[in-house]
């Protein structure tokens, strides 16, 4: 199990590092640009009553937007009784931000986090705002641990210590660490 964890640690750290770097770039970009990805679906309901055709629109919209160092995820849904056809589209938009900012993002709470839910009649909305620094900091933990373990192993190799437990192997010629029983390369144990 420990060997599998060690083997997965390096690729997971590399993926986490890529996420951290891309989040950092998005964070820096968010102060000058508003980026938005939108998935909107319109449900069209046709109702015939006494030769009178009434068309009602119901929507489900999902939006992810980044600006001013924050990411906002919101979703609005209305619940139709029945529907006949669906019209859907994805859209990506990018705008230059004005110095005053954009009034569309709600004020975030302490440390930049915000969660709001609202239900009115048949319309429900969900709004989540979180700062990009939190995601960037979280994704930097695993690469940081990888650098620490690499540095620790490098220091042990250079100073004549066991790679597994850190035991001082000066003048050890047996080829086995007396502390943990691990294999000792000849170049480490032979140092006077």
MARLUMVO-456323 format. One record per residue: residue number from 1; residue in one letter; z, y, x of N, C-alpha, C in turn. Coordinates in Angstrom, 1 decimal. Layout:
N
PT     k   r      npz      npy      npx     capz     capy     capx      cpz      cpy      cpx
PT   NUM   A        Z        Y        X        Z        Y        X        Z        Y        X
...
This chain:
192
PT     k   r      npz      npy      npx     capz     capy     capx      cpz      cpy      cpx
PT     1   X      0.0     -1.2      0.8      0.0      0.0      0.0      0.0      1.3      0.9
PT     2   X      0.8      1.3      1.9      0.9      2.4      2.8     -0.4      2.7      3.5
PT     3   X     -1.1      1.6      3.9     -2.4      1.7      4.6     -3.4      2.4      3.6
PT     4   X     -3.4      1.9      2.4     -4.4      2.5      1.4     -4.1      4.0      1.2
PT     5   X     -2.8      4.3      1.1     -2.4      5.8      0.9     -2.9      6.6      2.1
PT     6   X     -2.7      6.0      3.3     -3.2      6.7      4.5     -4.7      6.9      4.5
PT     7   X     -5.4      5.9      4.1     -6.9      6.0      4.1     -7.4      7.0      3.0
PT     8   X     -6.7      7.1      1.9     -7.1      8.0      0.9     -6.6      9.5      1.1
PT     9   X     -5.6      9.6      2.0     -5.0     10.9      2.3     -6.0     11.9      2.9
PT    10   X     -6.9     11.4      3.9     -7.8     12.3      4.5     -8.9     12.8      3.5
PT    11   X     -9.6     11.9      2.8    -10.6     12.4      1.8    -10.0     13.2      0.7
PT    12   X     -8.8     12.9      0.2     -8.2     13.7     -0.8     -7.8     15.1     -0.2
PT    13   X     -7.4     15.2      1.0     -7.1     16.4      1.7     -8.4     17.3      1.8
PT    14   X     -9.5     16.6      2.2    -10.8     17.3      2.3    -11.3     17.9      1.0
PT    15   X    -11.2     17.1     -0.1    -11.5     17.6     -1.4    -10.6     18.7     -1.8
PT    16   X     -9.3     18.6     -1.6     -8.4     19.7     -1.9     -8.7     20.9     -1.1
PT    17   X     -9.1     20.8      0.1     -9.4     21.9      0.9    -10.7     22.6      0.4
PT    18   X    -11.7     21.9      0.0    -12.9     22.5     -0.6    -12.5     23.2     -1.9
PT    19   X    -11.6     22.6     -2.8    -11.2     23.3     -4.0    -10.4     24.6     -3.6
PT    20   X     -9.6     24.5     -2.6     -8.8     25.7     -2.2     -9.8     26.8     -1.7
PT    21   X    -10.8     26.5     -0.9    -11.7     27.5     -0.4    -12.6     28.1     -1.5
PT    22   X    -13.0     27.2     -2.4    -13.9     27.8     -3.5    -13.0     28.6     -4.5
PT    23   X    -11.8     28.3     -4.7    -10.9     29.1     -5.5    -10.6     30.4     -4.8
PT    24   X    -10.4     30.4     -3.5    -10.2     31.6     -2.8    -11.4     32.6     -2.9
PT    25   X    -12.6     32.0     -2.8    -13.8     32.8     -2.9    -13.9     33.4     -4.4
PT    26   X    -13.6     32.5     -5.4    -13.7     33.0     -6.8    -12.6     34.1     -7.0
PT    27   X    -11.5     33.9     -6.3    -10.4     34.9     -6.4    -10.8     36.2     -5.9
PT    28   X    -11.5     36.2     -4.7    -12.0     37.5     -4.1    -13.1     38.1     -4.9
PT    29   X    -14.0     37.2     -5.5    -15.1     37.7     -6.3    -14.6     38.3     -7.6
PT    30   X    -13.5     37.8     -8.1    -13.0     38.2     -9.5    -12.6     39.7     -9.6
PT    31   X    -12.4     40.3     -8.4    -12.0     41.7     -8.5    -13.2     42.7     -8.6
PT    32   X    -14.4     42.1     -8.4    -15.6     42.9     -8.5    -16.5     42.5     -9.7
PT    33   X    -16.4     41.2    -10.1    -17.3     40.7    -11.1    -16.5     39.9    -12.1
PT    34   X    -17.0     39.9    -13.3    -16.5     39.1    -14.4    -17.5     38.0    -14.6
PT    35   X    -17.0     36.7    -14.4    -17.8     35.5    -14.6    -17.4     34.8    -15.8
PT    36   X    -18.3     34.4    -16.6    -18.0     33.8    -17.9    -18.9     32.6    -18.2
PT    37   X    -18.3     31.5    -18.6    -19.0     30.3    -19.0    -18.6     30.1    -20.5
PT    38   X    -19.6     30.0    -21.4    -19.3     29.9    -22.8    -20.1     28.8    -23.4
PT    39   X    -19.4     28.0    -24.2    -20.0     26.9    -25.0    -19.7     27.3    -26.5
PT    40   X    -20.7     27.6    -27.2    -20.6     28.0    -28.6    -21.3     27.0    -29.5
PT    41   X    -20.7     26.6    -30.6    -21.3     25.8    -31.5    -21.2     26.4    -32.9
PT    42   X    -22.3     26.5    -33.6    -22.2     27.0    -35.0    -22.6     25.9    -35.9
PT    43   X    -21.7     25.7    -36.9    -21.9     24.7    -37.9    -22.4     25.4    -39.1
PT    44   X    -23.6     25.1    -39.6    -24.2     25.8    -40.7    -24.1     24.9    -41.9
PT    45   X    -23.4     25.4    -43.0    -23.2     24.7    -44.2    -24.0     25.3    -45.3
PT    46   X    -24.9     24.5    -45.9    -25.7     25.0    -47.1    -25.0     24.5    -48.3
PT    47   X    -24.7     25.3    -49.3    -24.2     24.9    -50.6    -25.1     25.4    -51.7
PT    48   X    -25.5     24.5    -52.5    -26.3     24.8    -53.6    -25.5     24.8    -54.9
PT    49   X    -25.5     25.9    -55.6    -24.8     25.9    -56.9    -25.6     26.7    -57.9
PT    50   X    -26.2     26.0    -58.9    -26.9     26.6    -59.9    -28.1     27.5    -59.4
PT    51   X    -28.9     26.8    -58.6    -30.1     27.5    -57.9    -29.7     28.7    -57.1
PT    52   X    -28.5     28.7    -56.6    -28.1     29.8    -55.7    -27.7     29.1    -54.4
PT    53   X    -28.4     29.5    -53.3    -28.1     28.9    -52.0    -27.2     29.8    -51.2
PT    54   X    -26.0     29.2    -50.8    -25.1     30.0    -50.0    -25.0     29.3    -48.7
PT    55   X    -25.1     30.1    -47.6    -25.0     29.6    -46.3    -23.7     30.2    -45.6
PT    56   X    -22.9     29.3    -45.1    -21.7     29.7    -44.4    -21.7     29.2    -43.0
PT    57   X    -21.2     30.1    -42.1    -21.2     29.7    -40.7    -19.7     29.4    -40.3
PT    58   X    -19.6     28.3    -39.6    -18.3     28.0    -39.0    -18.6     27.8    -37.5
PT    59   X    -17.6     28.2    -36.7    -17.8     28.2    -35.3    -16.7     27.4    -34.5
PT    60   X    -17.1     27.0    -33.4    -16.2     26.5    -32.4    -16.7     27.0    -31.0
PT    61   X    -15.9     27.9    -30.4    -16.3     28.5    -29.2    -15.3     28.2    -28.1
PT    62   X    -15.7     27.8    -26.9    -14.9     27.6    -25.8    -15.4     28.6    -24.7
PT    63   X    -14.5     29.3    -24.1    -14.9     30.3    -23.1    -13.9     30.2    -21.9
PT    64   X    -14.5     30.2    -20.7    -13.7     30.3    -19.4    -14.2     31.5    -18.7
PT    65   X    -13.3     32.4    -18.4    -13.7     33.7    -17.8    -12.7     34.0    -16.6
PT    66   X    -13.3     34.5    -15.5    -12.5     34.9    -14.4    -12.7     36.4    -14.1
PT    67   X    -11.6     37.1    -14.0    -11.6     38.5    -13.6    -10.3     39.0    -13.2
PT    68   X    -10.3     40.0    -12.3     -9.0     40.6    -11.8     -8.0     39.6    -11.3
PT    69   X     -8.5     38.5    -10.6     -7.6     37.5    -10.0     -7.0     36.5    -11.0
PT    70   X     -7.5     36.5    -12.2     -7.0     35.6    -13.2     -8.1     34.8    -13.8
PT    71   X     -7.8     33.6    -14.4     -8.7     32.8    -15.2     -8.2     32.7    -16.6
PT    72   X     -9.1     33.0    -17.5     -8.7     32.9    -18.9     -9.5     31.8    -19.6
PT    73   X     -8.8     30.9    -20.3     -9.4     29.8    -21.1     -9.0     30.1    -22.5
PT    74   X    -10.0     30.2    -23.4     -9.7     30.4    -24.8    -10.7     29.6    -25.6
PT    75   X    -10.2     29.2    -26.8    -11.0     28.4    -27.7    -10.6     28.9    -29.1
PT    76   X    -11.7     29.0    -29.9    -11.6     29.4    -31.3    -12.2     28.3    -32.2
PT    77   X    -11.6     27.9    -33.2    -12.2     26.9    -34.1    -11.9     27.3    -35.5
PT    78   X    -13.0     27.1    -36.3    -12.8     27.2    -37.8    -13.2     25.8    -38.3
PT    79   X    -12.5     25.4    -39.4    -12.7     24.1    -39.9    -13.6     24.1    -41.1
PT    80   X    -14.8     23.5    -41.0    -15.6     23.4    -42.2    -15.3     22.2    -43.0
PT    81   X    -15.6     22.3    -44.3    -15.4     21.2    -45.2    -16.4     20.1    -44.9
PT    82   X    -17.7     20.4    -44.9    -18.7     19.5    -44.5    -19.8     20.3    -43.8
PT    83   X    -20.6     19.7    -43.0    -21.6     20.4    -42.3    -22.9     19.6    -42.3
PT    84   X    -24.0     20.3    -42.3    -25.3     19.7    -42.3    -26.0     19.7    -41.0
PT    85   X    -26.0     20.8    -40.3    -26.6     20.8    -39.0    -25.8     21.6    -38.0
PT    86   X    -26.1     21.4    -36.8    -25.3     22.1    -35.7    -26.2     22.8    -34.7
PT    87   X    -25.9     24.0    -34.4    -26.6     24.7    -33.3    -25.7     25.0    -32.2
PT    88   X    -26.1     24.6    -31.0    -25.2     24.7    -29.9    -25.9     25.3    -28.7
PT    89   X    -25.1     26.1    -27.9    -25.7     26.6    -26.7    -24.6     26.9    -25.6
PT    90   X    -25.0     26.7    -24.4    -24.2     27.0    -23.2    -24.7     28.3    -22.6
PT    91   X    -23.8     29.1    -22.1    -24.3     30.4    -21.5    -23.3     30.7    -20.3
PT    92   X    -24.0     31.2    -19.2    -23.2     31.7    -18.1    -23.6     33.2    -17.9
PT    93   X    -22.6     34.0    -17.8    -22.9     35.5    -17.6    -22.0     36.0    -16.5
PT    94   X    -22.5     37.0    -15.8    -21.8     37.7    -14.8    -22.0     39.2    -14.9
PT    95   X    -20.9     39.9    -14.9    -21.0     41.4    -15.0    -20.2     42.0    -13.9
PT    96   X    -20.7     43.2    -13.5    -20.0     44.0    -12.5    -18.8     44.7    -13.3
PT    97   X    -17.6     44.6    -12.7    -16.5     45.3    -13.3    -16.4     46.7    -13.0
PT    98   X    -16.0     47.5    -14.0    -15.8     48.9    -13.8    -14.4     49.1    -13.2
PT    99   X    -14.1     50.2    -12.5    -12.8     50.4    -11.9    -11.6     50.3    -12.9
PT   100   X    -11.9     50.6    -14.1    -10.8     50.6    -15.1    -10.5     49.2    -15.6
PT   101   X    -11.3     48.3    -15.4    -11.1     46.9    -15.8    -11.7     46.7    -17.2
PT   102   X    -11.5     45.5    -17.7    -12.0     45.1    -19.0    -10.9     44.9    -20.0
PT   103   X    -11.0     45.4    -21.2     -9.9     45.2    -22.1     -9.8     43.8    -22.8
PT   104   X    -10.8     42.9    -22.4    -10.8     41.6    -23.1     -9.7     40.6    -22.7
PT   105   X     -9.2     40.8    -21.6     -8.1     39.8    -21.1     -6.8     40.3    -21.5
PT   106   X     -6.0     39.4    -22.2     -4.7     39.9    -22.7     -3.7     40.0    -21.5
PT   107   X     -2.7     40.8    -21.6     -1.8     41.0    -20.6     -1.0     39.7    -20.3
PT   108   X     -1.0     39.4    -19.0     -0.3     38.1    -18.7      1.2     38.4    -18.5
PT   109   X      2.0     37.4    -18.6      3.4     37.5    -18.5      3.8     37.5    -17.0
PT   110   X      5.1     37.1    -16.8      5.6     37.1    -15.4      4.8     36.2    -14.5
PT   111   X      4.5     36.7    -13.4      3.7     36.0    -12.3      2.2     35.8    -12.8
PT   112   X      1.8     36.3    -13.9      0.4     36.2    -14.3      0.1     35.1    -15.2
PT   113   X      1.0     34.3    -15.7      0.8     33.3    -16.7      1.0     33.7    -18.1
PT   114   X      0.1     33.2    -19.0      0.2     33.6    -20.4     -0.3     32.4    -21.3
PT   115   X      0.3     32.1    -22.4     -0.1     31.1    -23.3      0.1     31.7    -24.7
PT   116   X     -1.0     31.7    -25.5     -0.9     32.3    -26.9     -1.6     31.3    -27.8
PT   117   X     -1.0     31.0    -28.9     -1.6     30.2    -30.0     -1.5     31.0    -31.3
PT   118   X     -2.5     30.9    -32.1     -2.5     31.6    -33.4     -3.3     30.8    -34.4
PT   119   X     -2.8     30.7    -35.6     -3.5     30.1    -36.7     -3.5     31.0    -37.9
PT   120   X     -4.6     31.3    -38.4     -4.8     32.2    -39.6     -5.7     31.5    -40.5
PT   121   X     -5.3     31.1    -41.7     -6.1     30.4    -42.7     -6.7     29.2    -42.0
PT   122   X     -8.0     29.1    -42.0     -8.7     28.0    -41.4     -9.2     28.3    -40.0
PT   123   X     -8.7     29.3    -39.3     -9.1     29.7    -38.0     -8.0     29.5    -37.0
PT   124   X     -8.2     28.7    -36.0     -7.2     28.5    -35.0     -7.7     29.0    -33.6
PT   125   X     -6.8     29.6    -32.9     -7.2     30.1    -31.5     -6.1     29.7    -30.5
PT   126   X     -6.6     29.5    -29.3     -5.8     29.0    -28.2     -6.2     29.9    -27.0
PT   127   X     -5.2     30.5    -26.3     -5.6     31.4    -25.2     -4.6     31.1    -24.0
PT   128   X     -5.2     30.7    -22.9     -4.4     30.4    -21.7     -4.9     31.2    -20.5
PT   129   X     -4.0     32.0    -19.9     -4.3     32.8    -18.7     -3.4     32.3    -17.6
PT   130   X     -4.1     32.1    -16.4     -3.3     31.8    -15.2     -3.9     32.4    -14.0
PT   131   X     -3.1     32.8    -13.0     -3.6     33.5    -11.9     -4.3     32.5    -10.9
PT   132   X     -5.3     33.0    -10.2     -6.0     32.2     -9.2     -5.1     31.9     -8.0
PT   133   X     -4.2     32.7     -7.7     -3.3     32.5     -6.5     -2.5     31.2     -6.7
PT   134   X     -2.2     30.9     -7.9     -1.4     29.7     -8.2     -2.2     28.4     -7.9
PT   135   X     -3.5     28.4     -8.4     -4.4     27.3     -8.2     -4.7     27.2     -6.7
PT   136   X     -5.0     28.3     -6.0     -5.3     28.3     -4.6     -4.1     27.8     -3.8
PT   137   X     -2.9     28.2     -4.1     -1.7     27.7     -3.4     -1.4     26.2     -3.7
PT   138   X     -1.7     25.8     -4.9     -1.4     24.4     -5.2     -2.4     23.5     -4.5
PT   139   X     -3.7     23.9     -4.4     -4.7     23.1     -3.7     -4.6     23.2     -2.2
PT   140   X     -3.8     24.1     -1.7     -3.6     24.2     -0.2     -2.5     23.3      0.3
PT   141   X     -1.7     22.7     -0.6     -0.6     21.9     -0.1     -1.0     20.6      0.6
PT   142   X     -2.0     19.9      0.0     -2.4     18.6      0.7     -3.1     18.9      2.0
PT   143   X     -4.0     19.8      2.2     -4.5     20.1      3.5     -3.5     20.5      4.5
PT   144   X     -2.5     21.3      4.0     -1.4     21.7      4.9     -0.6     20.5      5.4
PT   145   X     -0.3     19.5      4.5      0.4     18.3      5.0     -0.5     17.5      5.9
PT   146   X     -1.8     17.5      5.7     -2.7     16.8      6.6     -2.7     17.4      8.0
PT   147   X     -2.7     18.7      8.1     -2.6     19.4      9.4     -1.3     19.1     10.1
PT   148   X     -0.2     19.1      9.3      1.1     18.8      9.9      1.2     17.4     10.5
PT   149   X      0.7     16.4      9.7      0.7     15.0     10.2     -0.3     14.9     11.4
PT   150   X     -1.4     15.6     11.4     -2.3     15.5     12.6     -1.6     16.1     13.8
PT   151   X     -1.0     17.2     13.6     -0.3     17.9     14.7      0.8     17.1     15.3
PT   152   X      1.6     16.4     14.4      2.7     15.6     14.8      2.2     14.4     15.6
PT   153   X      1.1     13.8     15.1      0.5     12.6     15.8     -0.1     13.1     17.2
PT   154   X     -0.7     14.2     17.2     -1.3     14.7     18.5     -0.2     15.0     19.5
PT   155   X      0.9     15.6     19.0      2.0     15.9     19.9      2.7     14.6     20.5
PT   156   X      2.8     13.6     19.6      3.4     12.3     20.1      2.5     11.7     21.1
PT   157   X      1.2     11.7     20.9      0.3     11.1     21.9      0.3     11.8     23.2
PT   158   X      0.4     13.1     23.2      0.4     13.9     24.4      1.7     13.8     25.2
PT   159   X      2.8     13.6     24.5      4.1     13.6     25.2      4.7     12.2     25.5
PT   160   X      3.9     11.1     25.2      4.4      9.7     25.5      5.3      9.2     24.5
PT   161   X      5.2      9.5     23.2      6.0      8.9     22.2      5.2      8.0     21.3
PT   162   X      5.9      7.1     20.6      5.3      6.1     19.7      4.6      6.9     18.5
PT   163   X      3.4      6.5     18.2      2.7      7.2     17.1      3.3      6.9     15.7
PT   164   X      4.0      5.8     15.6      4.6      5.5     14.2      5.9      6.1     14.0
PT   165   X      6.8      6.0     15.0      8.2      6.4     14.7      8.7      7.6     15.6
PT   166   X      7.9      7.9     16.7      8.3      9.0     17.5      9.2      8.7     18.7
PT   167   X      9.5      7.4     18.9     10.4      7.0     19.9      9.8      7.3     21.3
PT   168   X     10.7      7.7     22.2     10.2      8.0     23.6      9.9      6.7     24.4
PT   169   X      8.7      6.6     24.8      8.2      5.4     25.4      8.0      5.6     26.9
PT   170   X      8.7      6.5     27.6      8.6      6.7     29.0      9.0      5.4     29.7
PT   171   X      8.2      4.9     30.6      8.5      3.8     31.4      8.5      2.5     30.6
PT   172   X      8.0      2.4     29.4      7.8      1.2     28.7      6.6      0.5     29.1
PT   173   X      6.7     -0.7     29.6      5.5     -1.5     30.0      5.3     -2.7     29.2
PT   174   X      6.1     -3.0     28.2      6.0     -4.2     27.4      4.8     -4.1     26.4
PT   175   X      4.3     -2.9     26.1      3.2     -2.8     25.1      3.7     -2.8     23.7
PT   176   X      5.0     -2.9     23.4      5.6     -2.9     22.1      6.7     -1.8     22.0
PT   177   X      6.7     -1.0     21.0      7.8      0.0     20.8      9.1     -0.8     20.5
PT   178   X     10.2     -0.5     21.2     11.4     -1.2     20.9     12.1     -0.7     19.6
PT   179   X     11.7      0.4     19.1     12.3      1.0     17.9     11.7      0.4     16.6
PT   180   X     10.3      0.4     16.5      9.7      0.0     15.3      8.8     -1.3     15.5
PT   181   X      8.6     -1.7     16.7      7.8     -2.9     16.9      6.3     -2.6     16.9
PT   182   X      5.9     -1.4     16.9      4.4     -1.0     16.8      3.8     -1.2     18.2
PT   183   X      2.4     -1.4     18.2      1.7     -1.5     19.4      1.7     -0.2     20.2
PT   184   X      1.8     -0.3     21.5      1.8      0.9     22.4      0.6      0.7     23.3
PT   185   X     -0.3      1.7     23.3     -1.4      1.7     24.2     -0.9      1.8     25.7
PT   186   X     -1.6      1.2     26.6     -1.1      1.2     28.0     -1.0      2.7     28.6
PT   187   X     -1.8      3.5     28.1     -1.8      4.9     28.7     -0.5      5.7     28.3
PT   188   X      0.1      5.3     27.2      1.3      6.0     26.7      2.6      5.5     27.4
PT   189   X      2.7      4.2     27.5      3.9      3.6     28.1      4.0      3.6     29.6
PT   190   X      2.9      3.8     30.2      2.9      3.8     31.7      3.2      5.1     32.3
PT   191   X      3.4      6.1     31.5      3.7      7.5     32.1      5.1      7.4     32.8
PT   192   X      5.2      7.9     34.0      6.5      7.8     34.7      7.4      9.0     34.2
